[in-house]
Amino acid sequence: MGSSDKQHLQPQESFGWAARDSSGVLSPFKFSRRATGDKDVKIKVLYCGICHSDLHSIKNDWGISIYPLLPGHEIVGIATEVGSNVEKFKVGDKVGVGCMVGSCGSCDDCTNNLENYCPKIIPTYNGIDDDGAITYGGYSEFIIVDQHFVIRYPESLPLDAGAPLLCAGITVYSPLKYYGLDKPGMKLGVVGLGGLGHMAVKFAKAMGLKVTVISTSPNKKKEATQHLGADSFLLSNDKNEMKAAMGTLDGVIDTVSVFHAVLPIIGLLKSHGKLVLLGLPDKPLELPVFPLLLGRKTVAGSVIGGIKETQEMINLAAKHNITADVEVIPIDYVNKAMERLARADVKYRFVIDIANTLAAGV
């Protein structure tokens, strides 16, 4: 998806908020985006969710950050300009952009609608675009994206509470579908009740599953069962509760991003059960092999989803009125929000009101 046709066109001045170094402090940042090419959609950003990976990235927790780093990959906005070869979108359409803005388009993964596993995937921010420029994300006034990587945003979904679906939503939807954990009546465990976990509960319930939330925090029981509609709650550090639930679950979605024991979770699975890891712990987990062999159990992973599946996910969300629980913030609150996110002090996703607050914050 080359950009040779864009070289002669003038870049467009833009602004947003970026981190300059691993302190992770975000501040106003002026930069250029490429001209809108033949296959591109220019999108005025209305809302952008804050994902936990934004926090990891601005602080260079994974050692791969390129500064200045302008995060944001849960983007909802309006198409304001479309290239001459764009067929999928027109000016005025509500659109979304998730975690990727490019891929090779020709490998096995790309040809099977799994662009998210392409070895040459171009992330929405902190990546290198086809033209050699660093990609900058959604904490900015507009973004320019190849039409293939733009999602049609359903009219009935609220813009602010729907934005996190483009990362958190697809991240839980894809493994439920792929690993066959989407059949009505199945019993699913969800470990961790944060941005991903609360979306997993909502999608699983919409699919007709019996959902058990598994957490170290007893104060989340009421939230899980009464507010989010989970069928039951397990306190993972209560050995009696965990023992009583052994061998009862068809699958578990594990959203925890810190080091934790997986042996007790594997114990909750029925024979042939599947534990799917979605979190990114900062050090390797310990994997006991005996219980896997003795129950023919699976430990697996998954990351976001392809474009076709992301569109499916957001259409299903609109049908069932699935949105994230969000706290909408102005851009000048973003550093405070990152501090709160680091201590899990949000229910359950911050969303930045870009359109109404970005100009005032620069």
N, C-alpha and C positions, 0 to 999 in steps of 0.2 A: 504494500500500500504506500507506494513511494510518494515523495513530495517534490520531485524534480519540476513539476508544473507550477510549483509555488515559489520557486527561487526568485523569479523576476518581480514578484509582487511585494508591495511594501508591508513590513511588519506593523502590528497594531499595538499601540501603547496601552498598557493595562496596569491595574494595581490590585494589591491584596495584602495579606499579612503573612510574613515568612519568618522562620528562624534562621539566624545567621551562623550559629555554632551550637555545640552540644549542650549549652545551658538550656536550650529548648525554648528560650524566650521569644515569643512572636511579636512582631511590630510591623508597622506599615512599610510596604515594599513596592516600588515602581519597577516594571519590567516590560518586556515586549513578548507578544505572542505572534505566531506566524499569521500571514494573510489567510483569509478563508479560501481554501482550495476548491477544486471542482467537485470533490466528493465530501467536502466538510460541512458541518453544521456549526454555526456560531451560536452559543447559548448564553443568554443573560442568566447568571446564577441568582436564584431567589433564596434557596435554603441549602445549607450543607451540614450534614451530620458530622459529629466528632467520633471517630472510631479509635479504639484502643491502640491500633497500629499507628495512628497519627502521633500519639504520645511517644510510642517507642521510636518512631522515626525522627521526630524533632530532637530527641535526646541521644540519637545514634546508639540506641541500645543493641542493635543488631550489627553495628559496625559497617553499615553500607550506605550511610546517609551522605548525600551530596548537598552542600550548602551553596547559596541560600536554598532552604527547603520550604516550599509552600504546600502544606498538606491539603487533604480533603478529597475523599472519593465516595461520598454519599450525596451526590449533587442532583438537585431538582431545579429546573428552570424553564425558560421559554426560548424557542428558536427565533433568533432575530435576523439571521441571514443564512441562506443555503447556497451551496455551490451549484454550478450549472448541470452537474451530473447526479445531483441528489434526487432520488425518486421516493424515498421513504418518508420524508418530512417536508413540511412547508413552514414558512414564517408564521409565527403565532402558536405553533403546536407546543403543548406541554411535553417536556422531555426529561429524561434522567441519564446520568452517567455514573457508572460504578467504578470498580477498581482497576479497569484497564482501558487503554485507548488505542492499542495496536497489537498486532501479532503478525506472524509470517504469512498466514493465509493459505499455506500450501502443505503443511505437515499433516500427519495422520490426525493429530488432535484438532487442528483447525478445520480440516475437512469433515470432521465428525461433530462439529459444533461444540468443541471443548477448547476454545481459544485460551481459557484460563490455565491450561496445562502446556501451552505452546512454549518451547524453549526460548523463543524470541519475543515473549510477551513484553509489551510496553506498559508499565504501570502508569496510572493517571498522574501520579507525582513521584518524584525521586527516581525517574527513569530517563533513558536517552531516547528521544524520538527519532524517526527515520531521517530527519534532516540534521541530526547531531545535537539538537538543542535539548536542554534539561526540561523534563515535563514538570509543569506546575499545576497544582490541584485546584480544588473548589473554594478555598478561602479567598476568593477573588471575584472581581466584578463580572467577568465572562470567561468562557473557555471555548476552544475550537477543537472539535473532535470529528474524526472520520465517521460518516453516517453509520457504518456497520456496527460501531460501538456505542451508538446512541439508543436508548430505550424509549419506547412510546409510553408516556406516563398516563395512567387511566384518569379520566375526568372526575370520577367519583371519589378518588383518594385525596385526603388532605395533603397539601404540599409539604408542610413541615413534618408531620408525624409519619409521612410515607418515605421521606428521604432515607432513613436508615435501612429500609428494605434493600437498597442497592448494594449494601455490603452485608449487614447483619442478617437480613432476610434471606438472601440467596445462599449465604454460608450455611444456614441450617436447613433450608429447603432442599438443596442439592443432595446431601447425604441421605436424608430421609427417603428421597425418591430412588437414588442409585442403589442403596443397600436394601431396598425393599421393606423399609420400616415405615411404610405409609398405608398399610392395610387396616381398615376399620377393625377395632377390637384388640389390636396388638397392644402390648404393654411396653411403654418406653420410659426410660429414666433420663432425666436431664440434670447433669452435674453443673452447678454454678448458676445462680440466678442474676445475671447481669445483662448487658446489651444483647449478647447472643442467646443466653439462656431463656430470657423472657420471650424472645421471638420463637425459639424452638417450642416452647409450651403452646404458644398461640397457633402455630402452623400444625403441630401434632393434633391439637384438639379439633382444628378445622378438618383434619383428615380422618377424624373418628377414633383416635387412639386413646388409651387409658394412660395418663401421664403421671409419673412420680417425680417430683423435684427432690434432688439430693443436694444437701448443703451443710456447711459447718455452722451456719447461723440459725439458731432456733427462732430468732425474731422474724425470719423470712417465711415461717410456716403460714401465717395468716395471709400474707401477701400472695404466696403461691397458690393457696387453695381458694381463698375467697375472692381475691382481685383478678388473678390470672386464670382461674378455673382448673388448676391441676387437681387430679383425683386424690392424690396422697402426697405425703411429705416424709422424707427420711433424713434424720440427722446423722450425717456420715461419721461423726466421732462418737456416736452412741453404739457400742458394740452389740448390745442386745437388739436394738432396732435393726441394725444391719444383718445380724445373724438370722432374725426372723424373716427377712426379705430375700434371703439367698435363693438363687435359682428361680426367680419369679419374673424376670424381665426378658423380652425378646431382643431388646437393643438398648444402648445407652449413648446419648450424645453428651460428650464431655467438653465443656466450653472453658475450662479453667486454664489460665495462662501462667500459673506459677507451679513450681515443683509440688507434686502431691503423689500419694500412694495409689497405684492402680489395682493392686491385688484385691482390696475389698470391693472395688467396682466390678472387677471380673467375676467375683463371687456372686454378684447379684444376677448375672446372666443365666438364662436357661442354657441347656445344651444347644449348640449351634448359634448361640447368641452373638451379637456384634457390638463391640465397643468402638465408637468412632470419635477420634480425637480432633477437635477443632481449635483448641487453644495453642498458643506458642510459648511453652515454658522456657525460661532462660537457661535451664540446664536439663540434660536428658533424664527422662523418667526411667524407673527400674521396671523391667518387664519380666514377671515370673512366667516360666514356660509351662510348668506342670499343669496348672489349671486350664491352660489353653488346650493342651493335648487331651486332657481327660474329659473335656466337654466339647471338643471340636469347635472351640470358640475363635472368633476373629477380632484382632485389634487392627483398626484401619485409620486412615486419615482422609481429609477432604479440604479443599480450599475453594472458596466462592463457587462460581458456576459459569458455564458458557453464556453467550449472549441470548441464544434461543431459549435456554432454560430460565435465564433471568427475566425475560419477557413473560414466559409462562408463570413464573412465581409471582410477578407483580400483578398479572391479570387475576390470578387466584386470590391474591390479597384483596383486590378490589371487590371481587365477588363475595368474599366472606367478611369484608370490612376489617381486615387485619392491618393494624398500624403499630408502630413502636410507641411505647410510653416515653414521651420526650419532655425536656425542659428547654424551651426556646430562649436563646440568649443573644445579646448584641455582640458584635465583633470585639468591642473593647473589654469584654468580660472573658475573652478566650484564655488568657493565661491563668486566671483564677479557676476557670473550668477545668483546665489541664491538671491543676493541683488537686481539685476535688476528684477528678477521674482517677488519679493515681491512688487515692485512698477509697475508691469505690463509693464515693458520696454522690451518686446520681441515680435516679430512677427514670429510665434506665439508659437514656441516650441524650446527650446534649445535641441541640441543633442550632446552628448559627443563622440568624435572620440577616442574610447577606444584603439583600436588596434594600432594606430599610435602615441598615446601620453602618454599612461599609464606608460610604462617603463621609459620614460624620466622624468616623474613626481615623481618617487619614489626614 
